[in-house]
Amino acid sequence: MSERLQKALASYGVGSRREIERWISEGRISLNGVLAKLGDHYQVGDRVVVDGRDISSRLKAQAPPQVLMYHKPQGQALRGDVRDEADTDQEVTDLVQDRLPSIRGSRWIPINPMHPGDSGLLLVTNNGALDYALTRRKRWIPTAYMVRVLAPGSADAPPDIPLTVSYDNNVVEFTKVEPAGGEGANLWYRVELDRADRRAAVRALFETREIKVNRMTQVMFGGIELPRNLPRMRHRELSPEQVVALYQLARIEQPLPPDPQKKEDDRAPRSPRGKTARGKLRGPAPDRRKPKRKRS
């Protein structure tokens, strides 16, 4: 059975499908000794080389799907090369990947990517298929943010914020915008909306009303809330129920866990004791003991 190369490599955690498609276009992947192109198919046993490194052995055994939640602080980049990441005004102190556990034969792929200046709930997985499916369904994934704004003179009466904003030639509707405390001129709001592809619209909701946003933290993605007891730069594995909910949200089938009995079943059949492979009864084993020497 074959499938598109970018889909196969993503399912093995080599990278996200978007990354792999870009690598193919840039000529960084070869398939069976030939530069790969979009549309190529992969079959088990094919030789795959990425950036001059043969990864074929990694594709022989697929790692079980995993999803982690990570509390990302401001000023932390997802990867080493931040030249293409926007909002780099914040100082990049370290990398998210350095704070996550290593996984053999795979790597962590961000489900809801963040710029260095972003903070809050970051979900990562080693399954590129899950990442790709959730990315395609961001318009239907609920999300929530805690937004800190600068509103002098409004501590006693936080300004009412409407539930709509005109952004990018569209009217974006929010399900909830409500005050959530604060001190002095720094006020907090919890903002919820039914889609995860409108982060910039959250900031626009306040700034178009001349209210400056000085911090925005994602606290929910797809019904998964950032736990209050999860410190910054710490991670936690999602519960099996949360993983199931993510796959349902992505509308793809969750891979089955590896069957420990499979290796036993794949072994060559052994003949029952006392019988040959053809089912005949075995004869008595020959006596290979040396005969005793007779005494004279």
FENKALIN-V847411 format. One record per helix or strand of 3 or more residues. SS is the DSSP state (A for helix, B for strand). FROM is the first residue (numbers start at 1). TO is the last residue. Records with the same first field share a line. If there is no record, write none. Layout:
SS->FROM-TO + FROM-TO
This chain:
B->2-4 + 29-31 + 41-43 + 48-50 + 67-72 + 119-125 + 143-150 + 164-167 + 170-173 + 176-183 + 186-193 + 212-221 + 235-237
A->5-11 + 17-25 + 56-59 + 96-99 + 128-136 + 138-140 + 199-207 + 240-250 + 262-266
